[in-house]
Amino acid sequence: MSIVWTILIGFIVGLVARAVKPGDDSAGFIVTTLIGVAGSLIVTYVGQALGWYTAGQGAGFIASVLGAIVLLILYGLIKRKS
């Protein structure tokens, strides 16, 4: 059941990140979910490496959205070049 929650929260984080970031982000359901989940995971691991979070503690919603925005920017740069 935790995988279902991870996917659901990842989708919500991806949607919020797409809404906050200006510009046209034409991505489907799967890409939005993957960017949301990946943004959350990256922010969690970076936060743990910097000592912001303890082991087993996840990033908060706002930090996850910020991570997803960074990934959306990178995704846009990669998509534009190809």
Secondary structure, 3 states (H helix, E strand, C coil): CHHHHHHHHHHHHHHHHHHHCCCCCCCCHHHHHHHHHHHHHHHHHHHHHCCCCCCCCCCCHHHHHHHHHHHHHHHHHHHHHC
